[in-house]
Amino acid sequence: MKKYIIEDKMSVQGLMDELGRMDELHAGKLVRHVKTKGVYRISHFSVLNQNGGSELAVNYHPFVEVGGYDITSVRHTRSCEEFFDGRFEF
């Protein structure tokens, strides 16, 4: 796998293993969007299929610092390539 792009067909088990690995590394962590300063919690990782290809994606939701609670009814998805390109910081 070239960084976050899924270049070759993977088995369901292979996808589960890769998604599980990413979840173990990052799920539950808070990140801050560099430009807007908004805080978000990474909920899990998934496979994003678009333009005839597949890649890993981050699923995340807003976190309210004052009061310390998650807004899970608003969900965002962004490709890992974009998410980890410096737009967000841990």
Secondary structure, DSSP 8 states (H G I E B T S, - for coil): -BTTEE-S---HHHHHHHHHHHHHHHTT-EEEETTT--EEEEEEEEEEEETTEEEEEEEEEEEETTTTEE-TTS-EEEEHHHIIIIIEE-
